[in-house]
Amino acid sequence: MDDLDQRLNTLITEVRQQPPNSGKWRFSMHRLLLEIQQLPGLAKSSHPDYPAALNRTFEWISKNISRFEPYSGSVVESLVKWINSYLYRRIQDLSLPKKNAPLSLDAPIASDFGEITLLDKLPNFTLSGLNGLIENSQRETTQRIGLELELYIEQDPEGKLKNSYSGSSVQCNCQFLSQRRVLKEPPDKIADIARELSIPRTTVNSHWKRKCEPILQKIAEDLGYKKEQSL
Protein backbone atom coordinates (compact mmCIF):
# COMPACT_ATOMS: atom_id res chain seq x y z
CA MET A 1 0.00 0.00 0.00
CA ASP A 2 1.58 3.31 -1.10
CA ASP A 3 1.55 6.56 0.89
CA LEU A 4 -1.65 7.95 -0.67
CA ASP A 5 -3.48 4.66 -0.18
CA GLN A 6 -2.37 4.59 3.45
CA ARG A 7 -3.41 8.22 4.00
CA LEU A 8 -6.87 7.65 2.51
CA ASN A 9 -7.33 4.45 4.46
CA THR A 10 -6.44 6.26 7.68
CA LEU A 11 -8.81 9.15 6.97
CA ILE A 12 -11.70 6.83 6.09
CA THR A 13 -11.10 4.85 9.27
CA GLU A 14 -11.09 8.06 11.33
CA VAL A 15 -14.45 9.11 9.85
CA ARG A 16 -16.01 5.72 10.57
CA GLN A 17 -14.83 5.77 14.17
CA GLN A 18 -16.59 9.07 15.00
CA PRO A 19 -20.30 9.49 15.85
CA PRO A 20 -22.03 10.78 12.67
CA ASN A 21 -22.37 14.59 12.48
CA SER A 22 -20.35 15.10 15.66
CA GLY A 23 -17.66 17.78 15.71
CA LYS A 24 -14.89 15.18 15.38
CA TRP A 25 -16.75 13.44 12.54
CA ARG A 26 -17.13 16.73 10.64
CA PHE A 27 -13.45 17.53 11.12
CA SER A 28 -12.37 14.07 9.90
CA MET A 29 -14.80 14.21 6.96
CA HIS A 30 -13.52 17.68 6.09
CA ARG A 31 -9.94 16.36 5.87
CA LEU A 32 -11.08 13.37 3.79
CA LEU A 33 -12.97 15.55 1.30
CA LEU A 34 -9.96 17.82 0.91
CA GLU A 35 -7.88 14.76 0.00
CA ILE A 36 -10.56 13.44 -2.37
CA GLN A 37 -10.61 16.70 -4.33
CA GLN A 38 -6.99 16.11 -5.30
CA LEU A 39 -7.42 12.50 -6.46
CA PRO A 40 -6.25 11.79 -10.02
CA GLY A 41 -9.00 10.49 -12.28
CA LEU A 42 -11.89 12.23 -10.54
CA ALA A 43 -14.58 13.03 -13.13
CA LYS A 44 -14.47 16.63 -14.41
CA SER A 45 -16.75 18.82 -16.51
CA SER A 46 -16.50 22.31 -18.03
CA HIS A 47 -20.21 22.87 -17.36
CA PRO A 48 -20.73 26.02 -15.23
CA ASP A 49 -22.87 24.02 -12.79
CA TYR A 50 -20.18 21.36 -12.26
CA PRO A 51 -19.37 22.69 -8.74
CA ALA A 52 -23.00 22.04 -7.76
CA ALA A 53 -22.72 18.45 -9.05
CA LEU A 54 -19.48 18.06 -7.09
CA ASN A 55 -21.11 19.42 -3.93
CA ARG A 56 -23.97 16.92 -4.27
CA THR A 57 -21.34 14.20 -4.64
CA PHE A 58 -19.57 15.37 -1.48
CA GLU A 59 -22.88 15.16 0.38
CA TRP A 60 -23.40 11.62 -0.97
CA ILE A 61 -19.88 10.61 0.09
CA SER A 62 -20.52 11.97 3.59
CA LYS A 63 -23.65 9.86 3.94
CA ASN A 64 -22.28 6.68 2.34
CA ILE A 65 -18.57 6.46 3.12
CA SER A 66 -19.27 3.72 5.68
CA ARG A 67 -20.40 1.50 2.77
CA PHE A 68 -17.22 1.94 0.74
CA GLU A 69 -15.07 -1.14 0.26
CA PRO A 70 -11.98 -1.27 -2.00
CA TYR A 71 -12.55 -3.19 -5.22
CA SER A 72 -8.85 -4.03 -5.56
CA GLY A 73 -5.56 -3.63 -3.73
CA SER A 74 -5.50 0.08 -4.58
CA VAL A 75 -7.61 2.26 -2.29
CA VAL A 76 -7.14 5.25 -4.61
CA GLU A 77 -8.31 3.40 -7.72
CA SER A 78 -11.26 1.85 -5.91
CA LEU A 79 -12.32 5.12 -4.28
CA VAL A 80 -12.17 7.05 -7.58
CA LYS A 81 -14.30 4.42 -9.33
CA TRP A 82 -16.78 4.41 -6.45
CA ILE A 83 -17.10 8.21 -6.44
CA ASN A 84 -17.23 8.52 -10.23
CA SER A 85 -20.09 6.02 -10.40
CA TYR A 86 -22.20 8.68 -8.68
CA LEU A 87 -20.48 11.82 -9.99
CA TYR A 88 -20.90 10.79 -13.65
CA ARG A 89 -24.66 10.62 -13.14
CA ARG A 90 -24.71 14.07 -11.54
CA ILE A 91 -22.70 15.44 -14.49
CA GLN A 92 -25.18 13.82 -16.91
CA ASP A 93 -28.00 15.54 -15.01
CA LEU A 94 -26.45 18.90 -15.96
CA SER A 95 -27.38 18.35 -19.61
CA LEU A 96 -31.03 17.60 -18.87
CA PRO A 97 -33.45 20.39 -19.82
CA LYS A 98 -34.67 22.45 -16.88
CA LYS A 99 -38.27 23.46 -16.55
CA ASN A 100 -38.79 27.20 -16.49
CA ALA A 101 -41.75 27.25 -14.13
CA PRO A 102 -41.76 25.64 -10.67
CA LEU A 103 -44.36 22.98 -9.98
CA SER A 104 -47.37 24.38 -8.17
CA LEU A 105 -49.42 22.36 -5.72
CA ASP A 106 -52.47 24.35 -6.85
CA ALA A 107 -51.98 23.73 -10.58
CA PRO A 108 -55.05 21.97 -12.07
CA ILE A 109 -54.54 18.48 -13.49
CA ALA A 110 -56.98 16.20 -15.29
CA SER A 111 -58.54 13.21 -13.56
CA ASP A 112 -61.53 10.88 -13.92
CA PHE A 113 -63.41 13.20 -11.57
CA GLY A 114 -62.68 16.42 -13.44
CA GLU A 115 -60.00 18.93 -12.62
CA ILE A 116 -58.18 18.50 -9.31
CA THR A 117 -54.91 19.83 -7.98
CA LEU A 118 -51.71 18.04 -7.09
CA LEU A 119 -52.46 18.97 -3.49
CA ASP A 120 -55.67 16.94 -3.70
CA LYS A 121 -53.69 13.86 -4.73
CA LEU A 122 -51.24 13.96 -1.84
CA PRO A 123 -52.30 11.32 0.74
CA ASN A 124 -52.93 12.58 4.29
CA PHE A 125 -51.43 15.94 3.40
CA THR A 126 -51.19 18.45 6.25
CA LEU A 127 -49.61 21.86 6.52
CA SER A 128 -47.33 20.50 9.24
CA GLY A 129 -46.19 17.83 6.78
CA LEU A 130 -45.21 20.50 4.28
CA ASN A 131 -43.43 22.41 7.04
CA GLY A 132 -41.51 19.26 7.87
CA LEU A 133 -40.36 18.88 4.27
CA ILE A 134 -39.26 22.51 4.21
CA GLU A 135 -37.39 22.15 7.50
CA ASN A 136 -35.58 19.03 6.25
CA SER A 137 -34.60 20.80 3.05
CA GLN A 138 -33.36 23.83 4.99
CA ARG A 139 -31.39 21.60 7.35
CA GLU A 140 -29.66 19.83 4.45
CA THR A 141 -28.88 23.19 2.83
CA THR A 142 -27.39 24.52 6.06
CA GLN A 143 -25.25 21.40 6.47
CA ARG A 144 -23.99 21.75 2.90
CA ILE A 145 -23.12 25.42 3.40
CA GLY A 146 -21.36 24.59 6.67
CA LEU A 147 -19.23 21.96 4.94
CA GLU A 148 -18.42 24.30 2.05
CA LEU A 149 -17.44 27.01 4.53
CA GLU A 150 -15.09 24.61 6.29
CA LEU A 151 -13.50 23.67 2.96
CA TYR A 152 -13.16 27.37 2.09
CA ILE A 153 -11.41 28.12 5.39
CA GLU A 154 -8.90 25.32 4.84
CA GLN A 155 -8.15 26.23 1.22
CA ASP A 156 -8.64 30.04 1.35
CA PRO A 157 -8.61 30.09 -2.49
CA GLU A 158 -8.63 33.89 -2.81
CA GLY A 159 -6.37 34.61 0.14
CA LYS A 160 -9.08 36.68 1.85
CA LEU A 161 -8.54 35.07 5.23
CA LYS A 162 -4.76 34.77 5.35
CA ASN A 163 -4.23 38.31 4.04
CA SER A 164 -6.38 39.80 6.80
CA TYR A 165 -4.03 39.90 9.77
CA SER A 166 -3.39 41.97 12.85
CA GLY A 167 -0.78 44.70 12.48
CA SER A 168 1.11 43.29 15.45
CA SER A 169 1.31 39.71 14.13
CA VAL A 170 1.10 38.30 10.58
CA GLN A 171 0.37 34.89 12.10
CA CYS A 172 -2.73 36.33 13.76
CA ASN A 173 -4.65 36.15 10.48
CA CYS A 174 -8.24 35.16 9.81
CA GLN A 175 -7.40 31.77 8.30
CA PHE A 176 -5.34 30.79 11.35
CA LEU A 177 -7.99 32.09 13.76
CA SER A 178 -10.81 30.39 11.82
CA GLN A 179 -8.97 27.08 11.88
CA ARG A 180 -8.62 27.39 15.64
CA ARG A 181 -12.05 28.90 16.37
CA VAL A 182 -14.27 27.24 13.71
CA LEU A 183 -12.66 24.03 12.48
CA LYS A 184 -11.27 22.83 15.80
CA GLU A 185 -13.56 20.93 18.17
CA PRO A 186 -13.73 22.20 20.82
CA PRO A 187 -12.60 25.64 19.63
CA ASP A 188 -9.54 27.22 21.22
CA LYS A 189 -10.09 30.09 23.61
CA ILE A 190 -8.99 33.57 22.59
CA ALA A 191 -6.77 33.78 25.67
CA ASP A 192 -4.95 30.54 24.74
CA ILE A 193 -4.38 31.73 21.16
CA ALA A 194 -3.07 35.09 22.40
CA ARG A 195 -0.69 33.34 24.78
CA GLU A 196 0.58 31.11 21.97
CA LEU A 197 1.19 34.11 19.68
CA SER A 198 2.62 36.24 22.50
CA ILE A 199 0.27 39.15 21.80
CA PRO A 200 -2.46 40.75 23.95
CA ARG A 201 -5.77 38.92 24.24
CA THR A 202 -7.61 42.13 23.36
CA THR A 203 -5.69 42.30 20.06
CA VAL A 204 -6.73 38.77 19.07
CA ASN A 205 -10.32 39.28 20.19
CA SER A 206 -10.63 42.61 18.36
CA HIS A 207 -9.25 41.22 15.11
CA TRP A 208 -11.53 38.18 15.33
CA LYS A 209 -14.66 40.24 16.02
CA ARG A 210 -14.00 43.23 13.74
CA LYS A 211 -12.34 41.53 10.75
CA CYS A 212 -12.63 37.76 10.71
CA GLU A 213 -16.27 37.24 11.66
CA PRO A 214 -17.54 39.73 9.02
CA ILE A 215 -15.38 38.04 6.34
CA LEU A 216 -16.73 34.60 7.28
CA GLN A 217 -20.27 35.97 7.27
CA LYS A 218 -19.79 37.34 3.74
CA ILE A 219 -18.26 34.08 2.49
CA ALA A 220 -21.16 32.10 3.99
CA GLU A 221 -23.67 34.44 2.32
CA ASP A 222 -21.90 33.97 -1.03
CA LEU A 223 -22.31 30.20 -0.51
CA GLY A 224 -26.06 30.68 -0.08
CA TYR A 225 -26.40 31.23 3.66
CA LYS A 226 -29.27 33.47 4.79
CA LYS A 227 -29.15 35.34 8.09
CA GLU A 228 -32.16 33.51 9.50
CA GLN A 229 -30.29 30.20 9.13
CA SER A 230 -27.95 28.89 11.83
CA LEU A 231 -24.68 27.28 10.81
NORJOMO-V345586 format. One line per field, one symbol per residue. psi: psi as a letter, one per 30 degrees, with the letter a starting at -180 (. if undefined). burial: # if it has 9 or more other ideal C-beta (glycine too) atoms within 8 Angstrom, else .. Layout:
# NORJOMO-V345586
psi: ???
burial: ???
This chain:
# NORJOMO-V345586
psi: kaeeeeeeeeeeeeeffkkkgleeeeeeeeeeeeeefgkkfkklkfkfgeeeeeeeeeeeeefgfffkkkfafjeeeeeeeeefeeeeeeeefffkkkkeklkkffkklklfgaklleeffkkhkleeeeeeeeeeeeeeeeeeeeeeeeeeeeehfggeeefjlkffjefilfeeeeeffefkjlkkkeeeeeeefhlkeeeeeeeeefeeeeeeeeeeeffgkkfflj.
burial: ....#####.##.##..#...#.#############..#..#....#..#..##########..#..#.#....##########.###.##..#..............#......###..........##.......#.###############.#...###.###..#..##############..#.#..##..#.#...###.##..###.##..###.#.#...#..
